[in-house]
Amino acid sequence: MSTKEEKLRAVFEESYHALVYFAYRFVGSRSEAEDLVQDAFASYWNQTGEISDSLPAIKSYLYQSVRNASLNVLRHRLVRDRYEQSNAASEEYDKNSLELMLEAETMAILFKAISTLPSGCRTVTEMSYLQGKKNEEIAVELGISVNTVKTQKQRGLQLLRSKLSPTVLATLLGILS
């Protein structure tokens, strides 16, 4: 065994467990910490000609390598977590967008169907279902009886049921309720 190998073995035996603990305190995973320390020793082995042979210099190099690698792991996790959060938010946005598009299209069908109702029936239907007014309010505002309002609403619903598919009607009930 060469002196280079003997030196590495001595440094490894003296520093390995401390370096693993050091890395573990950053990354929180023993296996990841062990991988980082092994990578630091491999890096040291490849650069032995550039690093002083003194034990403090070698240990300093190893600790610095493990620290930097640990911080890179943490940065990578942060980027990954942000990406996952962004992706989840994007999926939620897409879901909400789809629901809003469906609602908008359904409402467009409703408005088109309401526009084909006879004038009085259309006015009462719009005031009641789209504006949320009560029968008494509609009667006062239009100067008609409450019974006429009820009749116009009932007639409007019958005409809309005949013009709209059951699916659209079910969707509208969900939207308007």
Steps between C-alpha positions, in 0.01 A plus 500: 500500500638842405538784745224684316262211565619466861440871559150475352421194712619679816298812419197286415518304827546816703242722326234285336250478786537867592447602137192276468354655814585847366324429170208331676434816702449681169310248290320291764564169324777262604530334160514838324759618752714191440479557124610861540798400714604228255480755219719739702763230552491413128543866415791525742658190345479655154656826622767375741777674306326836541427473874759520774594169665442642847215341693333837585502601130351167394230513767423859412463402135273208589279704734469776240413247229238330716354836605472621139352172380250504788394853415457397137272217612293746705479744208391219271228399746380859521479527121323162478251599773427830330447323171263248660305781670485696177389192312228428758381863481498480121290183510254667739489806274435278197221322689342830605538636148324198358215535749469871422496431125228240547300743713543781245391279212199374695399855591533603135259220405262619772513865389437396141201287605362779722528748213258286297226517768200728450567853630308493832613149579863590416495807728356310798741208446805729484395696807424189700777257409782722380451801726373301799195717565197372693155472346370800697789720386443405137125565529557849647771588251298388196162612634343154471349260753704242688286227339595630154868487602458139617321405178768666283777325696330163465441556129862612455631187673280275285624668183864482615464130585378435149792699348785374722644151540475329841879526536496877452209533741681295766814710454299820525337386824848442643624840386196702607456337839 
